[in-house]
C-alpha cells in the first residue's frame, strides 16, 4: 500500500496569501492521540519543563475549573492510564498534563461575548511567550498579528461562541524558520532568517491547531501540534513549492515582517524557483 501524502502538501493552493479561516471537523481523539513521534515529543517537552516549568505553564485562578475538566477529557482523548495526584495545585496539574500530551494546549474562558486566555502549557511556541498572553482577551492575544483582528476578529468570536462539545475543529498555521528546533521561545535567542538563505537551513514550521469546546465549564481547549518539514522536501514537490512561492510574493510586508520572513523573502523565493 502506498504511503499517504503528507498533509502539508495541501497548505499552499495556487492563490494569493490570505489568513485562511477554514476548519475541518474530527474527533478530539484523532488530534490528541499519540502519534509516531510521540516519544521524541514527550522527551523534549519534559526537558523544558524540567528546566523552567514557570516559563511554559500558567493557570489563572479563573482557569482552574476549565483545566480540571480538560484533564478529565484529555485522559480519554490521549488514552492516558495514570491519574494526577490529588495534592497538585492548578500549576502542577497543568504541568502534569503537559508532560503527557503531545500537543501544547491553551485554555480559553468565556467572558461575555469574548474569550480570555486563562492558562495552558506551551513548550513549543513559535516565537511567543505564554506568560505574556495569559489573562488577555483573545483579541489582545491576536493584536500583534497585522490585519487579523480587522479581517477576522468578529468572525473568530462568533465561531468560538458556536462551538459544540464532542468534536475538534482543526486548521493549520505555517511559518518558515532557520532552526528545526521545536521550542522557539523568544528567550532562547534562536537565529532568524536573513538575506542569505541556504536550503539546508530553512524549515517549514506547521502548527496543526484544534479547538474543542467543553460541556461542563463552557471553556475551550486550544491544542497545537507541531510539525517541522525541511524546505528541501517542499522544493521536491513542484505544486506545493509554487503555492508557497506565490504566498511569499503576495504576503503583505507587515505580515512578512511579523513572521520574520521579510529579510529573507527574496532569497526564499529564489530557492523555491528551483522547483519550477
PyMOL commands that set and color helices and strands:
alter all, ss='L'
color gray80, all
select helices_A, chain A and resi 7-11+28-32+38-56+61-77+90-98+130-133+138-142+148-162+186-188+199-201+231-235+238-250+253-258+262-273
alter helices_A, ss='H'
color red, helices_A
select strands_A, chain A and resi 24-26+57-59+104-111+114-121+168-177+203-213+220-230
alter strands_A, ss='S'
color yellow, strands_A
deselect
rebuild
show_as cartoon
